[in-house]
């Protein structure tokens, strides 16, 4: 049966697994153009898979797409699929050259950076260039784009002050206009990225106020709650209202917490209690962050790595000799309750 171009596209999008896509390619591959091949590769990244890497027929698809210069959409879509398939060798080959800046859209920038970081590809110039282009398009980006790009840069430890300074300002602007729409996971990923690279600012306090209001954490899952307070604790920003609200929400959703979520939650509360990370609204403990010679007063870098981050990657004791005790505080609701009770008992007068 000979399929039209539109029917072929529909068949690709409706295929449920790799075997169905392979069969489709074997029957109609000689009639597939670049749009079909790109869609086929992208669909392979979406469907369930049982092996890492590419089968021979899919390598052929990738090879056919290499023939001509890629559009941003082709490059981003293909690289995303290769990241999902854990095909690092093919992904490295995919990165020949960047299309011109004017051709890129936010979704393509987001997908490309996410894929690069997922595969841990050390393409420093790509990160730098794509982050610069992303910053210029930030006002038109959705929450998922902001979260993916921030996560990607932090994952490969690319300390892009320009992106994070612009992100801080853009999120503050949207918040003031009541137009900051971020899903819990997106917000958690952004805060995780900021904490990993040591960025903090007044936005943390403002969003802490927002999230402390009744009902604001109702849609947060265990992982998101744990990531939220872990980021605040690692940046040494103890927003007491937020920590109490998260503790209250955690009591209602404890069964959704994985063991890692519980450990992160316990670390955050234990460290907040142990090391006295009390609120410091003027944020003067960090250095002003200069971006292109201009000080960004609302965003600051921590002068020293936080105890949480340092401890998580090292076996050494902290300066007070207490870190080994804190690291053992992992478990469930009882540790959270003890930590919160300690915050209340030690609350400054």
PyMOL commands that set and color helices and strands:
alter all, ss='L'
color gray80, all
select helices_A, chain A and resi 5-14+18-31+34-46+56-65+72-84+88-94+101-103+106-118+124-136+138-140+143-155+161-176+184-197+202-211+222-234+240-252+254-256+259-274+307-312+323-327+333-345
alter helices_A, ss='H'
color red, helices_A
select strands_A, chain A and resi 199-201+287-291+294-301
alter strands_A, ss='S'
color yellow, strands_A
deselect
rebuild
show_as cartoon
